[in-house]
């Protein structure tokens, strides 16, 4: 059994071997940019951002299975 986190595929797919950042990383970046001032500890902000990103990917799967 794998514990690999689902990344959601590439954020900006394009032809070629390099897919760029994952959709999960894109979502996390968007979440942290809106909430960074709410946290005193950077690690907490990052954990929050990836929690938001994972929730967004889960919701996306419910809409687009």
C-alpha positions as CSV (number, residue, x, y, z in Angstrom):
1,X,0.0,0.0,0.0
2,X,1.4,3.4,-1.0
3,X,1.2,6.5,1.2
4,X,1.9,8.8,-1.8
5,X,-0.1,12.0,-1.7
6,X,-2.3,12.5,-4.8
7,X,-1.0,15.6,-6.5
8,X,-3.9,16.2,-8.9
9,X,-1.9,16.1,-12.0
10,X,-0.1,19.1,-13.6
11,X,-1.4,22.6,-12.9
12,X,-0.6,23.8,-16.4
13,X,-0.4,20.8,-18.7
14,X,1.6,21.2,-21.9
15,X,3.2,18.9,-24.4
16,X,6.6,17.7,-23.4
17,X,8.4,15.7,-20.7
18,X,8.2,18.3,-18.0
19,X,4.8,18.9,-16.5
20,X,5.8,21.7,-14.1
21,X,4.1,22.2,-10.7
22,X,1.3,19.9,-9.5
23,X,-2.2,21.1,-9.1
24,X,-1.8,20.4,-5.4
25,X,1.1,22.8,-5.2
26,X,-0.8,25.5,-7.2
27,X,-3.8,25.2,-4.9
28,X,-1.5,25.4,-1.8
29,X,0.3,28.5,-3.2
30,X,-3.1,30.2,-3.8
31,X,-4.3,29.3,-0.3
32,X,-1.1,30.6,1.4
33,X,-1.1,33.8,-0.5
34,X,-4.5,34.7,0.9
35,X,-3.8,33.6,4.5
36,X,-0.1,34.2,5.2
37,X,-0.8,37.2,7.4
38,X,-3.0,35.1,9.7
39,X,-0.2,32.9,11.0
40,X,2.8,33.7,13.2
41,X,4.7,30.5,12.3
42,X,5.5,29.8,8.6
43,X,5.2,26.0,9.2
44,X,1.7,26.4,10.4
45,X,0.8,28.5,7.3
46,X,2.3,25.8,5.0
47,X,0.4,23.0,6.8
48,X,-2.8,25.1,6.5
49,X,-2.2,25.7,2.8
50,X,-1.7,22.0,2.0
51,X,-4.8,21.1,4.1
52,X,-6.8,23.6,1.9
53,X,-5.2,22.2,-1.3
54,X,-6.0,18.6,-0.3
55,X,-9.6,19.6,0.5
56,X,-9.9,21.3,-2.9
57,X,-8.6,18.2,-4.7
58,X,-11.1,16.0,-2.8
59,X,-14.0,18.3,-3.7
60,X,-12.8,18.3,-7.3
61,X,-12.9,14.6,-7.4
62,X,-16.5,14.6,-6.1
63,X,-17.5,16.9,-9.0
64,X,-15.3,15.3,-11.7
65,X,-14.8,11.6,-10.8
